[in-house]
Amino acid sequence: QVQLQESGPGLVKPSQTLSLTCTVSGGSITTKRYTLTWIRQPPGKGLEWMGVITYDGSTYYSPSLKSRTSISRDMSKNQFSLQLNSVTPEDTAVYYCNALNAYWGQGTQVTVLL
């Protein structure tokens, strides 16, 4: 069974870079069918799709976040990562990783605060 686990700091200061990693177990992201996605949910709001890295390494980002977002993968570690630059308090959210549009991590709370 595929399982995902997010990791990273829970507190980030404004203007800094938010970095999260998602570790995938129970399946290899090197297989062709894997799409790896980051999604977030700000407090009191719905889910927001942030971006995806596809099996061939192509990346696609939400237009509203594209200038600040980078998604990458480390196939040797079966991990993929999110970087969000120049964060503001509006980036406070629970961040989720997703694989194959089917498997979700439990989510990790990130708070942007001085």
C-alpha positions as a printed NumPy array, in Angstrom:
array([[  0.   ,   0.   ,   0.   ],
       [  1.331,   3.415,  -0.937],
       [  1.884,   5.746,   1.995],
       [  3.046,   9.352,   2.023],
       [  4.53 ,  11.406,   4.825],
       [  5.193,  15.126,   4.768],
       [  8.063,  16.601,   6.737],
       [  9.434,  20.063,   7.297],
       [  9.387,  22.993,   9.677],
       [  6.067,  23.951,  11.181],
       [  6.985,  27.603,  11.562],
       [  8.433,  29.9  ,   8.922],
       [  9.099,  33.612,   9.12 ],
       [  7.726,  36.028,   6.533],
       [  9.906,  36.482,   3.437],
       [ 11.657,  33.172,   4.054],
       [ 11.374,  29.992,   1.992],
       [  9.057,  27.191,   3.003],
       [ 10.553,  23.781,   2.251],
       [  8.664,  20.523,   2.623],
       [  9.498,  16.962,   1.683],
       [  7.155,  14.079,   0.99 ],
       [  8.491,  10.574,   1.477],
       [  6.709,   7.848,  -0.458],
       [  6.682,   4.254,   0.722],
       [  5.009,   1.15 ,  -0.655],
       [  5.694,   2.153,  -4.22 ],
       [  8.471,   3.57 ,  -6.357],
       [  8.104,   7.013,  -7.875],
       [ 10.396,   5.888, -10.66 ],
       [  7.54 ,   4.029, -12.286],
       [  6.011,   5.815, -15.245],
       [  2.543,   6.313, -13.847],
       [  3.519,   8.478, -10.895],
       [  2.27 ,  12.044, -10.641],
       [  3.246,  13.839,  -7.458],
       [  1.224,  16.797,  -6.266],
       [  1.259,  19.403,  -3.52 ],
       [ -2.017,  20.766,  -2.191],
       [ -2.714,  23.083,   0.724],
       [ -5.658,  24.153,   2.821],
       [ -5.555,  27.548,   4.521],
       [ -7.543,  27.873,   7.737],
       [-11.256,  28.148,   7.042],
       [-10.79 ,  27.687,   3.298],
       [-10.943,  24.897,   0.762],
       [ -8.192,  22.851,  -0.794],
       [ -5.817,  24.693,  -3.108],
       [ -3.884,  22.835,  -5.779],
       [ -0.312,  24.132,  -5.832],
       [  1.483,  22.124,  -8.45 ],
       [  2.541,  18.75 ,  -9.782],
       [  5.596,  16.94 , -11.05 ],
       [  4.813,  14.207, -13.558],
       [  6.55 ,  10.939, -14.223],
       [  8.776,  12.501, -16.891],
       [  9.85 ,  15.336, -14.617],
       [  7.593,  17.987, -16.087],
       [  6.235,  20.499, -13.604],
       [  3.036,  22.493, -13.637],
       [  2.069,  25.141, -11.12 ],
       [ -0.955,  27.087, -10.057],
       [ -0.838,  30.415, -11.912],
       [ -1.282,  32.292,  -8.651],
       [  1.748,  30.576,  -7.092],
       [  3.919,  29.901, -10.119],
       [  6.381,  32.713,  -9.501],
       [  7.147,  31.466,  -5.98 ],
       [  6.844,  27.68 ,  -6.254],
       [  9.206,  24.898,  -7.167],
       [  8.554,  21.16 ,  -7.031],
       [ 11.324,  18.647,  -7.432],
       [ 11.93 ,  14.965,  -6.819],
       [ 14.729,  12.721,  -5.609],
       [ 14.07 ,   9.318,  -7.078],
       [ 16.985,   7.745,  -5.198],
       [ 15.219,   8.607,  -1.939],
       [ 11.675,   8.116,  -3.24 ],
       [ 10.878,  11.684,  -2.203],
       [  9.557,  14.842,  -3.717],
       [  9.766,  18.357,  -2.37 ],
       [  8.068,  21.723,  -2.353],
       [  9.714,  25.087,  -2.083],
       [  7.613,  28.218,  -1.676],
       [  9.567,  31.447,  -1.658],
       [  8.855,  34.78 ,  -0.045],
       [  6.134,  33.471,   2.219],
       [  3.577,  35.696,   3.922],
       [  1.047,  34.929,   6.66 ],
       [ -1.406,  34.102,   3.849],
       [  0.671,  31.001,   3.156],
       [ -0.274,  29.586,   6.543],
       [ -2.   ,  26.295,   5.794],
       [ -2.007,  22.555,   6.146],
       [  0.142,  21.24 ,   3.326],
       [ -0.566,  17.856,   1.762],
       [  1.327,  15.711,  -0.678],
       [ -0.476,  13.416,  -3.038],
       [  0.566,  10.611,  -5.351],
       [ -1.325,   9.274,  -8.326],
       [ -4.257,  11.536,  -7.423],
       [ -5.197,   8.779,  -5.012],
       [ -2.856,   8.635,  -2.06 ],
       [ -2.511,  11.43 ,   0.47 ],
       [ -0.162,  12.292,   3.248],
       [ -1.674,  13.166,   6.6  ],
       [ -0.822,  16.823,   6.1  ],
       [  1.538,  19.093,   7.934],
       [  0.681,  22.436,   9.475],
       [  2.866,  25.331,   8.401],
       [  2.454,  28.681,  10.093],
       [  4.041,  31.854,   8.794],
       [  4.697,  34.114,  11.731],
       [  7.26 ,  36.614,  12.855]])
